[in-house]
Amino acid sequence: MQELVGSLAAFLTTVAFVPQAYKIYKTNQTKDLSLSLFLIFSSGVFMWLIYGIMIKDFPIMIANTITLFLSLYILYKKISIDKIEKSI
């Protein structure tokens, strides 16, 4: 039961970023996103990934690798779009 709950939690928190990443991909807009939130969040997810590697927990490693990828994509788009908008 513990593993089921943990796996479901990992799945839901990972999938939660898919709609945001998809919306950014389709609209190319990030003006309402907080840069500091995604910087802090990405750092936290990276630390969870390191933790998962240290304790050799495959579900933690997979979930946080995917979440980190989505979060870094959003962060990259936020920084690059803000840079373009400031130069206009």
N, C-alpha and C positions, 0 to 999 in steps of 0.2 A: 504494500500500500504506500509506503514511503517513497519508493522509486516512482510509482505512478503519479503521485502528487508532485514530486520534483520535476518529472518529465513534462507534465502538463503545465506547470509554472514556467519552465524554461521555454516551452513551445509558445505559450501565450505572450510572454514578455518579448520574445524574439519577433514573432509575427506582428506585434503591435506597431513596429516601425515600418512595415511594408506599405501600408496606405500612405504614410507621409512621404516616403521615398518615391513612391509611384506618382503622387501628386506633384512633387517637385520635378520629377522627370517629365511629366506631361505639360506643366505650366511654366517651368523654368522660373518660378517665383519663390522667394524665401524671406520676403520683407518682414513677415510676422513671426519669424522664428528667432529665438534667443541664441545668440552666438555663445554666450557664457554657459548656458545650459548644455549645449552640445559639446563644448570643450570639456566641461566637468564630467558629463555623462560618458563621453568616449574614454576619458581617462579611467573612470570607474570600471567600465566594461573591460578595458585592457587589463586592469588589475584582477578582475574576476577570471579572465582568461589565464593569466599567469598563475593564479591560485589553482585553477583547474588542472593546469599542467603540473604544478608542484605536487598535488595530491593524486595525480593520474586518474582524474574523474572525467571520463569520456563525455557524458552528457553536458557537464559544465563547459568543457572545452568546445564542443560543437556549438552549443547555444550561444556562447559568448563570441566565438569566431564569426558567426553569422550576424549577430547583433552589432559587433564592432564594424563589420563591413558596411552594414546599412547606416550606422551612425556616422562613420567616416565619409560615406558618400554624401549624406545630408550636410555634414560639416564642410566638406569640400565645396559643394554647391553654394552653401550660404556664404562662404568667404569669397568665392570667385564672382558670384552675382553681385554681392555688396560692393566689391572692388570695381566692377564694371559700372554699376549705378552711381558710384561716387565720382567716377571720371567723366560722366556725361554732363 
